Amino acid sequence: MRTSTRTVSIQTTRHLEFVDITDEVVCCLVDSGIRDGFAVVFSRHTTAGIRINEHEPLLLEDMARLLEQMVPEDAGYRHDDFAVRTVNLTENERVNGHSHCRSLLLGASETVPVLGGRLLLGRWQRIFLVELDGPSERELIVQLVGG
């Protein structure tokens, strides 16, 4: 059993964005030489998720709209009240309570089986970094386990 762990940097361009990272994960798999096992794709951020879905532009718009409707940016989040919040504040703190709440709905990772050196994704499945607080430079961990 072997493991291969790579850090992949992704620059996002919009506040809410679905970035198809499938090809980057495939490159990590090919470089690893692992033929059978699994791949874990993990976001190192609390305002970006990893999801598997279809790369169809209108569907991506629908999913972004769904996130915006479920967790509106202007709903008033205690995380954004810097007059009372005292934990984990940085010098240039963003108002991003909505981004953290959206991330809660998505999750930080996906696991994909690997067989014969290929990701066993379905016909329409792609792996997405879901940016919720961009634009930003994001770090993903791609860990491959197998033989």
N, C-alpha and C positions, 0 to 999 in steps of 0.2 A: 504494500500500500504506500502510495506517494502522495504528497501534497504540493501544490504550487499556489503561491499567494502573490497577487499583483495589485498594485494601486493604479487606478485609472483616473485621470483628471478630465473633467468635462466642463467646458465653459458654456453656461446657459445665457440666453439673450433676452428672455422675457420674465415677467413676474410669475406667471403660471404657464408652464410649458411641459409638453411631453417630448422627451428626447429619446429616440430609438438608439439603444446602446447594444443591440444584439450583435452587430458586427465586431464591436470591441471585445465582447465576451468570447465570441468565436476565435478571435485572434489570440486571446489568452489561452484558450483551450488548445489550439494548434501548437502554440509555443511550449505548452506544458508537456506535450507528448502523452498525456493521459488518454486512454482509449475507452475505459469503462469506469463509471463512478458517478459523481455528481458535481455540479457547479453551484456555488452559493454566490449571489451578487448582493452586496450589502452597501447601503448608503451610510456614510459617516456623519450625517447631518440630521438634525431634528426638524428641519423644514424642507426636506426632500425625501420622497419615497421611491421604492422600486416596485413596479407592477408588471405583470404580463397581460397583454391584451392585443387587439388587432390594430395594425397601422393603417387605418383608413381615415383620411383627413376629417370628414364630417363627424365620424364617431369620436375622434379626439376633441373636436369642438364641443360635442355633446357632453363628454366626460368633464371637460373644463367647466362648462356651464353648470353641470350637476354639483361639482365641488363649490362653485361660487354661490349657488342657491342654498346648499346645505349649510355652508359655513361662510356667511357674508363677511366681507372685509370690514364693514362699518357697524358690526353688531355690538361693539363695546366690550372689549376683553380686559379683565383685571390685569393680565400680563402687561398690557400697554399703559397702565396707569403708573407712571414713574414717580408720582407723588407718594404712593404707598408701597410700591414694589421695592424690595431691598436685596433680593437674591439674584445672582448671575447677571448683573448689569455690566455693560461695557461702555466705553467712552462714547462711541457712536451708535448707541442702541437703536435698533429699528423698531417701529411699531409693527409687530408681526404676530400678535396673538392668533389671528385667523390662520396664519401659515402653520403654526404648531398644531392647531386643532384639526386642520385638514390632513396633516401628516398622520395624526392618530387614526384616521380612517383608512389609510393606505398601507402602513407598515414599512419597515426599513429594509426588507430583504425578500428575495425569491430564491428557491432552490429548483434546479433543473437537472433531471437525470441525463447522464452521458452514456452512450453506447456506440461502440465502433468509432470513437473519436468525433461523434456528432452530438449536438444538443438535441434531446428528444422533444423539441417543441412541436406543437400541432401545426397544421398547414398555415393558419393565419396568425399564429402566436409570435409576438415579438416582445423583447424585454425593454422596458422603459424606465428611465430616470424621470420622475415626476417632480419638476421644480415648482416649489410653492412660495418662494421668497426671493426671486431673482431680480435681475440677472446676478449671477454669482459663479465663482469657480467652485466646483464640487469634486469631492474625492469619493471614489467607489472602491471597495475591496472586492476582487474576484478571487475566490478561493476554490481550487479544484482538488478533489480528493478521489483517488482510485488507482488503477494500475494500467 
